[in-house]
Amino acid sequence: MPDTPNRSDLYDLLSDLRGDLKAVQEALSDQEEESLLTRSEAADRLRISTRTLDDMADAGEIQPVRIRGRVLYAPETLKAYIQRRAGGGR
């Protein structure tokens, strides 16, 4: 007859699985957070003020992503803007 795990073994296994799940959730959360930047983070990357960034968005020069009232920017959008300004998007 195969050995059946005792209560302690099952508790340890469950604890390990919870730790693994938490690590995966944190990794996914980090990826999601890195994928979109706040106004402040986007302005910092472009080395401009948030006011200038807002003006650029209002003028249609750069496109923000709006999610539930939050204004965010995709890093790819910033890179494309820089390339256009540098003449690399022609």
N, C-alpha and C positions, 0 to 999 in steps of 0.2 A: 504494500500500500504506500503511495507517495506521501512524502512529508507535507503536512498542511501547515501553512505559516501560522505562528501564534499571534496573539493580539499585539504584542510588542513589535514583531516584525512588520505587521501590517501598518502600525502607527509610524514606524520609521520610513517605510516605503511611501506612505501618504505624505509625510513631512518632506521627503525628498522631491516628490512630484510637485508639491506646492511651491517649493523653492525654484524648481525648474520653470514652472508656469510663470512665476513672478519675474524671473530673469527674461523670459521671452516677451512678456508684456512690457517690461521696461525697455527692451531693445526696440520693439515696435513703436513705442511711444516716442523714443528718441528719434527714430527715423521720421515719424510724422512731424515732430516739432522742427526738425531740420529742413523739411521740405518746404515749409512756408515761413516767411520772416515777418515779424511785426514791422510797423512803420519805422520805429526807431532803429531796428536792426538793418532794415533796407537802407535807410538814410545813412547809417554808419558805413555800410558797405560801399555806398556811392560817394562817401565823404561830403555829404550835403546835410542841410538841416531838414527836419521833418516838414517844416513849412514849405521849403523848396520842393520836396517830394510831393506834398499835397498839391502844389501849384502845377507840377508836371503831370500829375494824375488828372487834375481838372482840365488841363489843356489837351489831354489825350496822348501825351508823349510816352507815358508808361501806364500799363494796365494793372490795377490792383485786383485782388480776389476778395470778395466780400462774403463773409460767413457769419451769419447771425449777428450782424452789426459790427463785426470786427473787420478791419481793413488790413489785409495781409498781402505779401508779395512773394511770388515764386522766384527762387534764385535764377532760374532760366530766363525769366523776364528781365531781370537786371542785367544778365550777361548779354542778352540780345540788344538791350538799350545801349550798353557800352560799345558793342560791336558796330551798331548803326552810327553812333557818334564818332567812332574812330574810323569810319569809312569801310569797315570790314563787312558790312551787310549789303553792299552794292552788287 
